[in-house]
Structures are given as C-alpha cells and as structure tokens.
Amino acid sequence: MEERGVTQYALIKKYHVSPAQITRLKRNESVSTHTVEMFCRILNCQAGDLMTYIPDEDAPNEQETQSVPS
C-alpha cells in the first residue's frame, strides 16, 4: 500500500474498507475473494501482488491422497 501511496486511513475513509478487513489481512487470516478484488481495484494490482500461496505442511498433498494402482 505504501508503494501505491494509499494509507490505512484512506482505505477506511475514502474507499470505505472496514477496519476488520484490514486487520484480517495484517494477521494473515482468510478473506473473501470480494475483499481481494476490492484491494486489487483500489491498489491497481493483481491478486499475486497481495498474497502468496504457502502450502499447509500438515495437509496431505495430492500425490499422497491418490490410490496406488494394483
């Protein structure tokens, strides 16, 4: 946001973003696709500029969940 010259204050006052949405992003909590789209529109960026996919280490990957042919 800093690179784009958009402050948290502007997000709240000018773009009507709720403080709760900002907090969720700061805490790396889940947000809706609508929220991601809204931030992309405001900041003129792509979703990948806002987030990075980090696999859950505890979740089995696709290869582990596929059955082995007999």
N, C-alpha and C positions, 0 to 999 in steps of 0.2 A: 504494500500500500504506500509505503514511504516513497518508493521509486516513482509511483504514479501521482504523488502529491495529494493523496486522499487520506485524511485523518479519521480517526475513530469518531470524532465529533461530527465531521462532515457525513460520515456514513449514517449516523443516528439522526442528525438534524436535516440534512439535505436530501438523503436518499431513503429515509425512514426505515433503516435497518434496525431491528430490535437489538438492544444490548445483549440479550440472551444468545442471539445468533453469533455475535462477535465472540462472546465468551466460549461458546461451544467450539468454534474454530481455534481459538487460542489454546484450548485444552485438548485438542486433537480428538474431540468427540464426534460422533456421527452427525451429519447434517443432511438435509434433503437435497435432491437434485435441483429443486427450485431455488434453494439457497445458493448452491454452486453457480447456477445460471445467473442469478441476480448479481453475485460478486463479479462474475466474468463480464457481465454487461457494464457494471459500474467501472471496473478497472480496465476494461477493454483488453481482456486477456483470454487465454484458453484454460480449461479445467486443469490441465497438467501444470500450469503455472502456479496453481493454488495448492495442489496436493500431489503426493507421491504414494503409490501403492506399496505397502510393506506387508508381505505375507505373514499370517499368523503362524508362529513356529509350532504351536500345539496342534494345529489343524492338519489332518492328513492331506497330502497332495493328490492330484487326480490319478497318478500312476499307482499310488498305494491303495486306492479305493476300487480300482478295476480288478475284476476276477481274472485269474490266470487260466488260460485255456487248458483243457485236459488232453 
